[in-house]
Amino acid sequence: MSSKESYRVELRSAARQLSDRCLYSAAKWAAELLIDIEPDAHAPASSASSSAASARATPSTSSAARPLSHLHPAASAYRRRLRSAASSGDIAATPPAGVSYISTPVPDDDGFNSDGGNDRYLLAKSYFDCRDYRRAAHALRGQTGKKAGFLRCYALYLAGEKRKEEEMIELDGSLGKSDVVNSELISLERELSSLRRIGSIDSFGLYLYGLVLKDKGCESLAVTVFVESVNSFPWNWSAWSELQSLCTSTDTLNKLNLKNHWMKDFFLASAYQELKMHEEALKRYECLLGVFRSSDYIQSQIATALYSLRELDEAEVIFEDLLRNDPYRVESMDIYSNLLYAKECFSALSFLAHRVFLTDKYRPESCCIIANYYSLKGQHEKSVLYFRRALKLNRKYLSAWTLMGHEYVEMKNTPAAIDAYRRAIEINPRDYRAWYGLGQTYEVMNMPFYALYYFRKSSYLQPNDSRLWIAMAQCYESAPLQMLEEAIKCYTRAANSNDSEGIALHQLAKLHGVLGHSEQAAFFYKKDLERMEAEGRQGPNMVEAMLYLARYYKSEKKLEEAEFYCTRLLDYTGEGDGKKSSERIEDSSNRFSLDGHWTFWFMKFFENIGVAKASEISLLAYVKFRAMGSAQEETENIAMENNFLQMHKFSKMWKRREFRMIPRKEAHHDIPISSCTTSTDFIISIGSRPCYWSIAYPASRASRNQRSSSQAEHPSTTPSMADEP
């Protein structure tokens, strides 16, 4: 037998057995995995298995090359990271191809009566496929075989679930809460527990017994029974999925006594992903790709993990490849729609919604995708309509409850939002998005203490998500609390959790500045400035950072650093409509001081075109001074101010001709300036275009300045324009 042929033999047999017992979801999963096994290198190209595996690949993409080589070049970084981690032996690798520590069980069909027992089973299976569950159970009365006994009990269980759903709709509507239970649970538990005690139950019966125990709330015993089931028959993915839903912590996961089988790697990878351990999940899936090279399931899980890690571009490439390979795929496409919503890709989300609508518009995933499309368009009422439709099809659809809560928040319907989030938490208490949504809702309702409780819960469940820490920090900053030290701790955690938007660094700098920690504030402003430069971003935050750093270095007497940031301020032109800096000069103001040579503080106000409010004026100026032929130069930081009163007083001084400002190219040195005692040349650099100016003072003005030289030695006592006549 070839190196990978044993995998095919096991999965082929498992798919038949699962299908015979009407476990169609698990049978589909096994059949898809069977097709996804990479052909052996020495296998003939004309073999059936090779042709079956290659049939799922597009003409431009071979099955052997599909799994990761199709990714965008930007994805190579995480591929190298995963391979290096796998080769370092951090995790137990998948057993070599062909090695399995559990032999494939032979289907147990004993117990059929010689007088047409197998025919009765075929009849019962036909009833089951037509959803006539009670008729199927009745057709198998008196049959003692394990296979027939499982199908009879399974049919009764589903008949009870069907009746429970009908009663819930009759009593409380399609989305109402109800305490209705499956009426068949008690009798099924009694029968299956007795079969387990005497050892007359197979792995499929154990799986059903685990379902009954889980529904009754006996979770500890259910975990034990599910472990027995998967150890006996490891190819039942439905049993693995139910076991995963009960593993709510890593401690529970590590205590499981699971036999070593390659299906265990699939289970651990999925459990790690559910527990938000995405890096560990990616390592497991990387190992499994060595055998199941063209598995759509593995690639969808990798894309989901990358989406959770906020690596949206890489995840989008994988989802696009999945759609090219299987254009009628609906599974996991709701995650893809969430990704497109986050990236605000209107056209791509519209195309995806149209595609799933034509494929199967009454699938819960399809309704969720369409709801996301309407939400992105701002049509929140229509979005809620489709989320409710998805929940009518599957009331345990966790994502729909959470996203519908978000829509209610947008619609300012806080009671409905709180109800939706709480329903999501009832389904899965580890859904951090629902806890986060509750925190946001209570924050909107100006209840910061409630909001803080829910933000803490969400950050506990998802400690590596910077958005949760930022939300908690903003709650600490709110007016009723004003706990700035706690807010700084939360922003620090956010900055250490890959804050892609850079909110944490900027807020850390501002809070340290408010608290008077100038050194720490300068440190974080500098880091924030470096981040914006690396990402090619501009905006008010960049101006604020450069201005603070210029002030800080000036106060520390580090004039070279202050000059550097002042010069950069001049080069910053904002995000406006393309006007030149010189065209955005509004007015100017001045202050004077004398300390043995002239020091002239010249202030230029630029209107920041990128800011919508006209009252927000950015002062961006840098002046290099020269005093009466002296070689000594000074550099002064020009502060940002929004002082229309000074601008008004300056305009009055300008009209009274108390001083003149003339471009040097128009006022040459050989032109006499009447009634002036001195003149000073200086340079104002605006962007990359220097402008040369001269200033002339009247004699009376110069004498007054000389008499006030003692005051000018201290910046705090510099005379203001209010002192002028």
VENVEN-V656872 format. One line per field, one symbol per residue. ss: DSSP state (h for helix, s for strand, l for the rest). psi: psi as a letter, one per 20 degrees, with the letter a starting at -180 (. if undefined). burial: b if it has 24 or more other C-alpha atoms within 12 Angstrom, else e. A space follows every 50 residues. Layout:
ss=???
psi=???
burial=???
This chain:
ss=llllhhhhhhhhhhhhhhhhlllhhhhhhhhhhhhllllllllllllhhh hhhhllllllllllllllllllhhhhhhhhhhhhhhhlllllllllllll llllllllllllllllhhhhhhhhhhhhhlllhhhhhhhllllllhhhhh hhhhhhhhhhhhhhhhhhhhhhllllllllllllhhhhhhhhhhhhhhll llhhhhhhhhhhhhhhllhhhhhhhhhhhhhhllllhhhhhhhhhhlllh hhhhlllllllhhhhhhhhhhhhhlllhhhhhhhhhhhlllllllhhhhh hhhhhhhhlllhhhhhhhhhhhhhhlllllllhhhhhhhhhhhllhhhhh hhhhhhhhhhlllhhhhhhhhhhhhhlllhhhhhhhhhhhhhhllllhhh hhhhhhhhhhlllhhhhhhhhhhhhhhllllhhhhhhhhhhhhhlllhhh hhhhhhhhhhhllllhhhhhhhhhhhhllllllhhhhhhhhhhhhlllll llhhhhhhhhhhhhlllhhhhhhhhhhhhhhhhhhllllhhhhhhhhhhh hhhhhlllhhhhhhhhhhhhhlllllllllhhhhsssssssssslllsss ssssssslllllllllsssllsssslllllllllsssllllllhhhhhhh hhhhhlllsssssllllllllllllsssssssssssllsssssssssshh hhhhhhhlhhhhllhhhlllhhhll
psi=prhjhhgggghggghgghhhjkmhghggghghhghippqqhjqqhjqghg hghihiqrhioqhhjgghiirqhiihghghgghhhhiikhrpqpqqpipp jpqoqppnjripqhmkghhhghghhggghjkmghhghhhjpipiqhghhg hghhggghghhghggghghhgjrhjrqqjproiigghgggghhhhhhikk qahhhhghhhgghghijmhghhggghghghhhnijnhhggghhhhinjrh ghghipmpqoqhhhhgggghghhhjkmhghghgghhghihgmhkohgghh hghgghghjkmhgghhgghghghhhnijphpjihghhhghghilnggghg ggghghghgnikqhhghhghghghghijmhghghghhhhhhhhnijnghg gghhgghhghjkmhghgggghhhhhhgoijnhhggghgggghhhjlmhgg ghghhggghhhmijohhghgggghghiqghglmhghhhgghghghiklnh ijhggghgggghghijmhghghghhghhghghghikqrahhgggghgghg gghghjknhghghghghhhhiojalbkjqqghijpgarrqqqqplhrpop oppppppohiphpiiopponqpppqpoljqipqqpqpoqpqmnhghhghg hghghikhrqopphhhnrhioqoqkphrqpqrpooocjoqppqqqpqqgh ghhhhhhjhhhiiohhjpprihiq.
burial=eeebbbbbbbbbbbbbbbbbbbbeebbbbbbbbbbbbbbbeeeeeeeebb ebbbebbeeeebbbebbbbbbeeebeebbeebbeebeeeebebbbebeeb ebebeeeeeeebeeeebbebbebbbbbbeeeebbbbbbbbbebbbbbbbb bbbbbbbbbbbeebbeeeeeeeeebeeeeeebbbbeebbebbbeebeeee bbbbbbbbbbbbbbbeeebeebbbbbbbbbbbbbbbbbbbbbbbbbbbee eebeebebebbbbbbbbbbbbbbbbbbbbbbbbbbbbbbbbbbbbbbbbb bbbbbbbbbbbbbbbbbbbbbbbebeeebbbbbbbbbbbbbbeeebebbb ebbebbbeeebbbbbbbbbbbbbbbbeeebbbbbbbbbbbbbbbbbbbbb bbbbbbbbbbeeebebbbbbbbbbbeebbbbbbbbbbbbbbbbbeeebbb bbbbbbbbbbbbbbbbbbbbbbbbbbbeeeeeebebbbbbbbbbbebbbe ebbbbbbbbbbbbeeeebebbbbbbbbbbebbeeeeebbbbbbbbbbbbb bbbbeeeeeebbbbbbbbbbbbbbeeeeeebbebbbbbbbbbbbeebbbb bbbbbbbbbbeeeeeebbbbbbbbbbbeeeeeebbbbbbbbbeeebbebb eebeeeebbbbbebeeeeeeeeeeeeebbbbbbbbbeeeebbbbbbbeee bbeebeeebeebeeeeebbeeeeee
